[in-house]
């Protein structure tokens, strides 16, 4: 008799305690094989890990530990490279991104508008400006910033919510040789966690085998004890089913499986995430072939910085040596060397008569001027290779003093920063796509968000009902299935740079001076603006078109008023039409306020006479 048959034959009370044990697909054998794969992935990125650890030393200006010469006793550290990195980060934060969700179909406009309001609220909950800043620091230093976008069940009072975090490349492992991590057969994220906390969360498991040796570590000034830590591995892998990639997830520590989607197929029939992708976005600065990780500015500038510091050391040592007087004294010269070395002594004793060879001053030749020239050339080389010229920092040379000229040079010299920022915008759009997919999968319950606008804030309710697959109904008796709402992400700078604000203000003044907002020239203005490219172009076109429509309506009204005045004059023998014509002729092209009221005074008078409410004068 099978388990199901035995369960049906038992009494109700006894049948309730029968549990049909499902075989576990992920056990100790599977995670040990996963550990072997993890080790092979780690071996494949050893050079990357060594470079990351080295770059962190250079970032902290501790690079003399790598380039030190035992015979050198002067180790100056200049911050030319640090200054270049700080400026790149400042450029990125000046252009912090803001998402705008656009629908691909007209029926999804309401959902796109709601997502455009909800996405910034979710980013604010995740303190994304700080996450974005941290990712940019890592990207500039190491060449690749990584975002982790996951569903965290512990957030929002246990209801769960989207979590966006910065990930460290030292903690990530992928298949060697792939450029896109989504093509990797497996993907691992490892992290050290407190052994005692894990034991409390999983009292039935033994974490004594928690190996921490697989994880590369940064070199810190302080001693960090990891003896009480356990290496917890997040193992993502994909399987094909029905022509579709299914993403599975397993979390384990040592020999213990903490969670596995394949062990709970009822809850996760379609894998861990419905989007079927590894929840990580790589933002690469300078790409390399056959790897998703690139290289950063430190890799480019460290050679220049090394020789800048070495030349500084040589020049400083030469200056210190030449600034001291040193003497060579014969051992049998009979001179009191202590008194000779003490510059405060006015009298120095000698036991014998002194000759020309008794002591001699040791002379040093100062370094030639070419040494300073070479040092300056290395500094200029570092500035050139990093794109961190003087104008980008607000400095002026060669007599350039006009604010507009400085701003133009800054804009022209910032094309490297703009290129990096646009690349990060593309990665940010991918992050937003991941957030939308998690909303589509997990926002089953209605949630309330505070939406901040120009006029304060409002509270909006939102769930996934508008973005889950939508039924398309029937046609000729056939079920048309479901349509998945798809959206596009347009990224713009939330806060423009000072130069952008200045250029936009100058452009607006030029439009005003050229008469672009005069409705009489609306056709020419629209033709000119259609060939231009600038932020807010659509809004300007709409405003000019609106002024043109208002002007045309005003002309039609004036014509109607003039005809009405002529009719009144014909009927009553008055001369109102002459006054109306004079007021129309002197009316402004764009009516405003009291001027608009004065231009209507004669029209009102004519209307009153026509209706019999007032007698003609």
ROBARO-617675 format. One record per residue (C-alpha): residue in one letter; x, y, z. Coordinates in steps of 0.1 Angstrom, whole numbers, padded with zeros to 4 digits, always signed. Example, Ala and Ser with C-alpha at 12.3 -4.5 7.8 and 13.67 -1.06 7.14 Angstrom:
<recs>
A+0123-0045+0078;S+0137-0011+0071;
</recs>
This chain:
<recs>
X+0000+0000+0000;X+0014+0034-0010;X+0017+0064+0013;X-0013+0082-0003;X-0035+0050-0001;X-0024+0044+0035;X-0032+0081+0043;X-0068+0077+0029;X-0075+0045+0049;X-0065+0060+0082;X-0089+0078+0106;X-0089+0116+0103;X-0070+0121+0136;X-0043+0096+0125;X-0042+0108+0089;X-0034+0143+0100;X+0000+0133+0114;X+0012+0113+0084;X+0038+0133+0065;X+0049+0122+0030;X+0087+0130+0029;X+0098+0145-0004;X+0133+0136-0015;X+0158+0165-0013;X+0174+0173-0046;X+0201+0195-0030;X+0220+0178-0002;X+0256+0175+0010;X+0268+0158-0022;X+0254+0186-0044;X+0269+0215-0023;X+0303+0197-0022;X+0303+0196-0060;X+0292+0233-0059;X+0322+0240-0036;X+0345+0224-0062;X+0330+0246-0089;X+0334+0277-0066;X+0371+0268-0061;X+0377+0266-0099;X+0360+0299-0104;X+0381+0314-0077;X+0413+0302-0093;X+0402+0318-0126;X+0400+0353-0110;X+0431+0352-0088;X+0448+0379-0108;X+0418+0401-0106;X+0417+0397-0068;X+0454+0405-0065;X+0449+0437-0086;X+0419+0448-0065;X+0438+0444-0032;X+0468+0463-0047;X+0446+0491-0060;X+0430+0495-0026;X+0465+0502-0012;X+0471+0528-0039;X+0438+0544-0030;X+0447+0547+0006;X+0481+0561-0005;X+0499+0532+0011;X+0517+0522-0022;X+0552+0527-0008;X+0547+0492+0007;X+0547+0479-0029;X+0574+0502-0045;X+0597+0507-0015;X+0634+0507-0021;X+0653+0495+0011;X+0679+0522+0005;X+0654+0550+0004;X+0646+0568+0036;X+0623+0594+0022;X+0589+0583+0011;X+0567+0613+0001;X+0532+0607-0010;X+0514+0631-0033;X+0477+0631-0039;X+0476+0638-0077;X+0459+0605-0084;X+0435+0608-0054;X+0425+0643-0067;X+0417+0629-0101;X+0396+0601-0086;X+0377+0625-0063;X+0369+0647-0093;X+0355+0618-0113;X+0333+0608-0084;X+0321+0644-0080;X+0311+0645-0117;X+0291+0613-0113;X+0272+0626-0082;X+0265+0659-0100;X+0245+0638-0124;X+0227+0615-0101;X+0201+0596-0122;X+0164+0598-0121;X+0142+0571-0138;X+0112+0577-0160;X+0091+0547-0171;X+0076+0548-0206;X+0050+0524-0218;X+0054+0505-0251;X+0016+0502-0255;X-0011+0528-0250;X-0030+0506-0226;X+0000+0506-0202;X+0002+0544-0197;X-0014+0543-0163;X+0009+0516-0151;X+0040+0534-0164;X+0029+0566-0147;X+0025+0548-0114;X+0059+0531-0118;X+0075+0564-0125;X+0063+0576-0091;X+0069+0544-0072;X+0105+0537-0084;X+0120+0568-0069;X+0102+0560-0036;X+0117+0525-0036;X+0152+0540-0043;X+0147+0564-0014;X+0138+0536+0009;X+0170+0518-0001;X+0190+0550+0005;X+0201+0546-0031;X+0221+0579-0033;X+0246+0563-0008;X+0246+0530-0026;X+0251+0548-0059;X+0280+0568-0044;X+0297+0536-0030;X+0293+0518-0064;X+0309+0548-0082;X+0339+0548-0058;X+0344+0511-0064;X+0340+0516-0102;X+0366+0543-0103;X+0391+0525-0082;X+0386+0489-0094;X+0371+0493-0128;X+0337+0477-0121;X+0308+0486-0098;X+0283+0459-0090;X+0247+0463-0079;X+0228+0435-0062;X+0190+0436-0066;X+0172+0410-0045;X+0140+0404-0027;X+0145+0407+0011;X+0117+0390+0031;X+0128+0408+0063;X+0120+0443+0051;X+0088+0462+0055;X+0078+0446+0088;X+0081+0411+0073;X+0061+0419+0042;X+0092+0419+0021;X+0106+0445-0003;X+0132+0451-0029;X+0168+0455-0016;X+0195+0472-0037;X+0230+0468-0024;X+0266+0473-0035;X+0285+0441-0041;X+0323+0435-0037;X+0341+0418-0066;X+0361+0398-0040;X+0329+0381-0029;X+0316+0373-0064;X+0326+0343-0086;X+0316+0334-0121;X+0326+0311-0149;X+0361+0321-0163;X+0360+0333-0199;X+0325+0347-0200;X+0319+0384-0207;X+0282+0385-0197;X+0275+0369-0163;X+0241+0357-0175;X+0260+0333-0197;X+0278+0317-0167;X+0266+0282-0157;X+0268+0292-0120;X+0272+0324-0101;X+0283+0326-0064;X+0281+0353-0039;X+0300+0346-0006;X+0299+0364+0026;X+0313+0360+0061;X+0287+0358+0089;X+0288+0354+0126;X+0289+0318+0136;X+0269+0323+0168;X+0241+0341+0150;X+0238+0312+0125;X+0238+0286+0152;X+0209+0305+0169;X+0190+0307+0136;X+0196+0270+0127;X+0200+0252+0161;X+0199+0218+0144;X+0229+0224+0122;X+0266+0222+0129;X+0287+0251+0116;X+0321+0240+0128;X+0332+0234+0092;X+0327+0270+0082;X+0359+0275+0061;X+0369+0312+0056;X+0400+0306+0037;X+0384+0308+0002;X+0376+0345+0006;X+0403+0370-0004;X+0408+0398+0021;X+0418+0434+0019;X+0449+0445+0038;X+0437+0466+0067;X+0456+0487+0092;X+0436+0471+0120;X+0436+0434+0128;X+0403+0419+0118;X+0395+0386+0135;X+0375+0361+0114;X+0379+0331+0137;X+0342+0334+0147;X+0330+0338+0112;X+0314+0313+0088;X+0315+0315+0050;X+0279+0315+0037;X+0276+0309+0000;X+0247+0321-0022;X+0247+0297-0051;X+0227+0307-0082;X+0224+0283-0111;X+0202+0279-0142;X+0184+0249-0157;X+0165+0246-0189;X+0128+0236-0188;X+0105+0238-0218;X+0129+0260-0237;X+0131+0285-0209;X+0159+0292-0184;X+0148+0287-0148;X+0169+0304-0121;X+0175+0283-0089;X+0190+0294-0057;X+0207+0276-0029;X+0223+0290+0003;X+0247+0269+0023;X+0274+0271+0049;X+0299+0243+0053;X+0280+0210+0047;X+0247+0225+0057;X+0219+0235+0032;X+0202+0265+0046;X+0178+0270+0017;X+0172+0256-0017;X+0145+0263-0042;X+0147+0228-0057;X+0139+0214-0023;X+0107+0234-0022;X+0091+0230-0057;X+0056+0238-0044;X+0066+0273-0033;X+0091+0279-0062;X+0076+0260-0092;X+0093+0285-0117;X+0126+0289-0098;X+0136+0317-0074;X+0129+0348-0096;X+0105+0348-0125;X+0129+0369-0146;X+0153+0340-0146;X+0185+0361-0144;X+0213+0364-0118;X+0203+0395-0097;X+0235+0414-0103;X+0243+0443-0126;X+0280+0450-0136;X+0289+0486-0144;X+0323+0484-0162;X+0345+0515-0166;X+0371+0502-0191;X+0362+0468-0204;X+0384+0438-0210;X+0378+0408-0233;X+0365+0375-0219;X+0356+0389-0185;X+0327+0410-0171;X+0351+0430-0149;X+0371+0458-0163;X+0400+0480-0151;X+0398+0515-0135;X+0417+0547-0133;X+0441+0535-0106;X+0454+0509-0131;X+0460+0536-0156;X+0475+0562-0133;X+0495+0542-0108;X+0527+0542-0130;X+0527+0580-0133;X+0519+0583-0095;X+0548+0559-0087;X+0574+0580-0105;X+0560+0613-0093;X+0565+0601-0057;X+0600+0586-0065;X+0611+0618-0082;X+0597+0638-0053;X+0617+0616-0029;X+0649+0621-0049;X+0645+0658-0051;X+0637+0662-0014;X+0665+0639-0004;X+0690+0660-0025;X+0677+0692-0010;X+0680+0678+0025;X+0715+0666+0019;X+0728+0697+0002;X+0713+0719+0030;X+0736+0702+0055;X+0773+0707+0057;X+0793+0675+0061;X+0830+0672+0068;X+0856+0645+0062;X+0881+0644+0091;X+0913+0624+0093;X+0913+0598+0120;X+0947+0611+0132;X+0938+0648+0127;X+0936+0655+0164;X+0903+0674+0161;X+0876+0672+0187;X+0848+0658+0165;X+0821+0664+0191;X+0829+0701+0193;X+0831+0702+0155;X+0797+0686+0150;X+0780+0710+0175;X+0771+0741+0155;X+0766+0760+0188;X+0803+0758+0197;X+0823+0790+0190;X+0856+0773+0198;X+0868+0739+0186;X+0900+0724+0201;X+0927+0705+0183;X+0957+0686+0197;X+0979+0690+0167;X+0986+0716+0141;X+0961+0715+0113;X+0970+0710+0077;X+0949+0713+0045;X+0943+0676+0046;X+0932+0674+0082;X+0895+0679+0073;X+0877+0687+0042;X+0841+0697+0034;X+0820+0671+0016;X+0802+0688-0012;X+0770+0677-0030;X+0759+0689-0064;X+0722+0698-0065;X+0701+0680-0090;X+0699+0697-0124;X+0668+0716-0134;X+0657+0688-0157;X+0647+0668-0127;X+0620+0693-0118;X+0609+0694-0155;X+0606+0656-0156;X+0585+0657-0124;X+0562+0683-0139;X+0559+0663-0171;X+0548+0632-0151;X+0522+0653-0133;X+0510+0666-0167;X+0509+0631-0180;X+0488+0619-0151;X+0464+0648-0157;X+0461+0641-0194;X+0456+0603-0191;X+0429+0608-0164;X+0412+0637-0183;X+0415+0658-0151;X+0429+0690-0166;X+0430+0723-0148;X+0399+0737-0164;X+0378+0708-0151;X+0387+0719-0116;X+0379+0756-0121;X+0416+0767-0125;X+0425+0791-0153;X+0457+0794-0174;X+0469+0815-0204;X+0448+0845-0195;X+0414+0829-0198;X+0392+0848-0173;X+0357+0851-0188;X+0332+0829-0169;X+0315+0818-0201;X+0348+0808-0216;X+0358+0788-0185;X+0324+0771-0185;X+0328+0762-0222;X+0363+0748-0216;X+0350+0728-0186;X+0322+0713-0207;X+0346+0705-0236;X+0370+0688-0212;X+0343+0667-0194;X+0335+0644-0223;X+0353+0615-0206;X+0331+0620-0175;X+0300+0623-0196;X+0309+0590-0213;X+0313+0573-0180;X+0281+0587-0167;X+0261+0576-0197;X+0275+0541-0193;X+0264+0541-0156;X+0229+0553-0168;X+0226+0522-0189;X+0235+0501-0159;X+0211+0521-0137;X+0183+0513-0163;X+0191+0476-0159;X+0188+0480-0121;X+0154+0496-0126;X+0143+0467-0149;X+0152+0443-0121;X+0132+0463-0096;X+0102+0463-0119;X+0104+0425-0123;X+0106+0420-0086;X+0076+0443-0082;X+0057+0422-0108;X+0065+0390-0090;X+0061+0399-0053;X+0039+0430-0049;X+0007+0409-0045;X-0005+0430-0015;X-0013+0467-0019;X+0013+0490-0005;X+0014+0527+0003;X+0041+0550-0009;X+0048+0587-0002;X+0052+0604-0035;X+0070+0637-0034;X+0062+0663-0061;X+0065+0700-0068;X+0035+0708-0046;X+0045+0687-0016;X+0038+0650-0012;X+0009+0626-0015;X+0003+0590-0005;X-0004+0565-0033;X-0015+0529-0032;X+0002+0504-0055;X+0003+0467-0063;X+0013+0445-0092;X-0022+0441-0107;X-0014+0465-0136;X+0019+0449-0146;X+0013+0412-0143;X+0003+0393-0175;X-0030+0407-0187;X-0056+0385-0204;X-0063+0394-0240;X-0098+0378-0242;X-0112+0356-0269;X-0114+0360-0306;X-0137+0338-0327;X-0139+0314-0298;X-0101+0312-0294;X-0083+0322-0262;X-0057+0349-0271;X-0037+0342-0240;X-0019+0368-0219;X+0001+0399-0227;X+0030+0409-0205;X+0032+0447-0200;X+0067+0458-0210;X+0082+0492-0203;X+0112+0513-0213;X+0134+0532-0188;X+0146+0567-0197;X+0173+0580-0174;X+0181+0616-0169;X+0201+0636-0144;X+0180+0644-0113;X+0202+0674-0104;X+0220+0692-0133;X+0255+0705-0130;X+0262+0742-0125;X+0273+0745-0162;X+0241+0728-0174;X+0220+0753-0154;X+0240+0782-0167;X+0238+0771-0203;X+0200+0764-0200;X+0195+0799-0186;X+0216+0815-0214;X+0196+0795-0239;X+0163+0807-0225;X+0174+0843-0226;X+0185+0839-0262;X+0151+0825-0271;X+0134+0855-0255;X+0157+0880-0272;X+0152+0864-0306;X+0114+0866-0302;X+0109+0828-0301;X+0080+0834-0276;X+0063+0859-0298;X+0033+0840-0313;X+0036+0860-0346;X+0069+0842-0352;X+0057+0808-0339;X+0062+0789-0372;X+0098+0801-0376;X+0105+0794-0339;X+0092+0759-0341;X+0111+0752-0373;X+0143+0764-0356;X+0138+0745-0324;X+0130+0713-0342;X+0166+0712-0355;X+0181+0718-0320;X+0189+0693-0293;X+0187+0704-0256;X+0170+0692-0224;X+0133+0703-0221;X+0129+0707-0259;X+0094+0692-0259;X+0082+0715-0232;X+0094+0746-0251;X+0077+0734-0283;X+0044+0728-0264;X+0046+0763-0248;X+0052+0780-0282;X+0024+0760-0298;X+0001+0770-0270;X+0010+0807-0274;X+0003+0804-0311;X-0031+0788-0306;X-0040+0815-0281;X-0029+0842-0305;X-0050+0827-0333;X-0080+0825-0311;X-0075+0861-0300;X-0073+0873-0337;X-0105+0854-0344;X-0122+0871-0315;X-0110+0905-0326;X-0124+0899-0360;X-0157+0889-0345;X-0158+0920-0323;X-0150+0943-0352;X-0179+0928-0373;X-0202+0931-0343;X-0192+0968-0338;X-0199+0975-0375;X-0234+0959-0371;X-0241+0981-0341;X-0229+1012-0359;X-0252+1004-0389;X-0282+0998-0366;X-0277+1028-0342;X-0257+1053-0363;X-0228+1052-0339;X-0190+1051-0345;X-0179+1024-0321;X-0162+1004-0348;X-0135+1031-0352;X-0126+1029-0316;X-0126+0992-0316;X-0103+0992-0347;X-0079+1016-0330;X-0077+0995-0298;X-0072+0963-0319;X-0045+0979-0338;X-0027+0990-0306;X-0033+0957-0288;X-0001+0938-0278;X+0007+0906-0297;X+0006+0886-0265;X-0023+0899-0243;X-0015+0902-0207;X-0034+0912-0176;X-0048+0948-0177;X-0038+0952-0214;X-0060+0923-0223;X-0088+0939-0202;X-0085+0973-0220;X-0085+0957-0254;X-0119+0942-0245;X-0135+0974-0232;X-0148+0985-0266;X-0159+0949-0274;X-0179+0948-0241;X-0195+0981-0249;X-0205+0969-0284;X-0219+0937-0269;X-0240+0956-0243;X-0254+0978-0270;X-0262+0949-0292;X-0281+0932-0264;X-0300+0963-0254;X-0284+0966-0220;X-0270+1000-0227;X-0279+1029-0249;X-0255+1043-0274;X-0239+1077-0267;
</recs>
